[in-house]
Amino acid sequence: MTTRTSATSGNWRATDADTWGLGAGVYPAAGEHVVIDTGHTVTLGESNDAGSLRVNGTLAGNYTVTLNDGGQSAILHNNGTIN
């Protein structure tokens, strides 16, 4: 699985910013490992899917992230803040 790490703070599905360092409007896909880096705040503006999630910074918003990596590893690691 591909790992996507936040490059800066912003919306998970930012259409006008480059939260993930992949180009504006490009965000992690279902099944990918997602890391929210220390010092970054990623905000959910809608529900999203990922394979796994590691929060070293802050995950914010009133939506869900559905995690499914096919049973390959632990899917949630929280070393930061989820609110």
N, C-alpha and C positions, 0 to 999 in steps of 0.2 A: 504494500500500500504506500501511496505517496504521502509525505508529511508536508503540511502547509503551516508555516509559522507567521504570525502577524508581523508586519513590517513597521506598523505605526498604529495609533489609536484610530478608530472609526467604526462605521457600521459593518456588520458581517457581509451584507450584500451591497456595498457602496457602489453606486453607479457613477459617482463624480469624484471618487477618491481611490487610492490604491492601498487599502488596508492590508492586503496580503502580499504586496510586492509583485503581483501578477499582471498588473494593468488595471485601469479603472473598469469596474463592472465585472471583474473576474474574481470569483470567490471559491472556497473549498467545495468540492463535490461530495455527494453521498459516498461513504466508504473510505474517505481519506482521513488520515490522522491530522488533527488540528491542534496547534499549540498557540495559546495566547501568551505572548512573551511578557516578561517582567516590565512593569512600567506602562504597559499598553492597556487601554480599555476598549473592548469590542462590544458593540451594542447590537442586540437583536432587534430588527425592525419587523421581522416576521419569523415564522418557524423555519428551521433548517435541519439538514441531515448531515451526519458525519460518521466515520468509522469509529473514532475515539476522540476524546477531548482532554487536553492537559491545560489547566488554567494556572499560569504563573503570575498573571496580571489580574485583570478584572473582566468578568463577563457580566454585562448588564442588559436589561430589557425584560419585557413581560411576555416573552414567547418561549418556545421550547426548542431544544436541539435533540433530535432523535438519534441515538447512537447505536450502530450495528456494524461490527467488524467481522461478522461471520464466526464469532467464537474464538478468535485468534489471540486475544490478549485482554488485559484489564482495560476497560473503556473509558473510565473517568478518573482523572488525577486532579485533585484540587490543592494547589499550593498557594492560591491567591484568594480572590473574592468572587463569589457568585451572588449577584443581587438583582 
